[in-house]
Amino acid sequence: MKRFFQKLHHFFAALWRAAPVRHVLLLIGLALLGVYLLLRRHPAAMATLSRGFVRPWHRLMSRLTAPLPFSLGEWLIAAGVLALLVYALWTVAGIIRQGDRALRLYRFVLSCLTALVLVYAGFSYFWGVYYDCSDFEDQSGIRGRAVSAGELETVTRYFTDRVNALAPLVRRDAEGRCREELWTIFDHSRVLYHAVEQTVPCLAGDEVPAKPFFFSRILSRLNFSGFFFPFTAEANINTDCPTALTAATIAHELAHQRGVAQEDEANFVAVLACLSDGDPVFCYSACLLAYIHLGNALYEADYDAWLDNYARLSAPVRADLAENNAYWQQFKSPVSQVSDAVYTGFLHSYGQTLGLKTYGKCVDLLVAYYYDEAARGN
C-alpha cells in the first residue's frame, strides 16, 4: 500500500511539474467559485458586493469604453477564440514533430479547463452577483401580477393600436418594411434612459451608447440579437437582423448595463425606457416588442382574441413581423439549438430555473403597468 501511494505521489508531482502555472490558476479559479457559491447563501453579502464592486466596475468600464467606435468586448472574444485555435494547432504540430502526445494533450486540456473556470468565475462576480440581489421589481416597486385573459387582451389591444399609430412615423422601404438608419439609432441610445431614470431612479446611469457587433452574422447563427459583456460593460447589438426591433434590443441591453439582470425584466424595462423617451423610432420598436410578447401569451390564452388583434395590425407592422420571422427562421439549425441549450444552462446556473421561458414574466409586468391606461383608452 505504501508503494502504491508513493507511485501516486510521484505521478501527481510529475503532472504538477508539467504545468505549475496552469495548476495554480485553476486552483485560484476554483477557490473563487467556491467563495462565490458560499456568498450566494447570504443575500446581504451579495447586495454589498453588487453595490460596492459590480455596479462601480460597470460604470467605470462603460465610461472608459464609450469613446471607442467599436466593441472592445467583441475583440477580446475574437482574440480569445484566435488564441485557442493557434494553441490547438501548435499542440497538434508539437505532437507530430516531437511526440510527447500524452503530456501535450494534458497541457492543452488543462489550459482549456483553466480558462473556462476563470472565465466562469469572472462572469459570476461581474454579472452573476445581480441574480442573487434584489431584482428590478424590488428596487423599482413596479411589480408584475397574475393576469386574466381579459386583462391580457385589453393590454394587447392597447399595444396593437399604439404600434399601428407609430408605424407611419418610421422610415420604410418600397415593400413597407422598417429601414431606419442604424447610426441614428445608435447615436440616440446614449440619451435613451434620461427620461425613465427620473421616475425610476434605480435605472440611473451614465450616457453611454450601445455598440454595433462587427461579426453580427455569427450572433444570428447563435440565435442572439445582442448581449451585454460584463467585463467591459458594453451593450453589444446584432446589426445584421431586421431594423424594426434594433432600437428595442438596444434598450434591452442597456437595461443590463444599468443592473437589470433578468431577461424578462430587461424586456419590460426596454419598453418602459423607449416609451418614456418618446423618440418615434424607439417607441415603435418597443411597442412591436411588447406586442410580440403579449401576442404570444394571448395566442395561448385566447386564440380568438389573438386572431382579432392580429387582424387589426396594419400592413407595415405585419411586414416587419414577417421579415423578422423569416430572418430568424433561416438560422434554425443544430447550432442555434445548442446555443439555446447552453444559454438556458447558463441561466439555470444562476438560479433562473425557467431558462429561456423567463421572458414570459415580461407579460405580467406589461399588463400590471399599462392596464389602467389601456382600460381607459378602450
Secondary structure, DSSP 8 states (H G I E B T S, - for coil): -HHHHHHHHHHHHHHHHHSHHHHHHHHHHHHHHHHHHHHTT-HHHHHHHIIIIIHHHHHHHHHHHTT-SS-HHHHHHHHHHHHHHHHHHHHHHHHHHH--HHHHHHHHHHHHHHHHHHHHHHHHHHTGGGGGS--HHHHH--------HHHHHHHHHHHHHHHHHHGGGS-B-TTS-B---HHHHHHHGGGTTTTHHHH-GGG-------EEETTHHHHHHTT-SEEEETTTTEEEEE-SS-GGGHHHHHHHHHHHHTT--SHHHHHHHHHHHHHHH--HHHHHHHHHHHHHHHHHHHHHH-HHHHHHHHHHS-HHHHHHHHHHHHHHHTT-SHHHHHHHHHHHHHHHHTT-TTGGGGGGHHHHHHHHHHHHHHHHH-
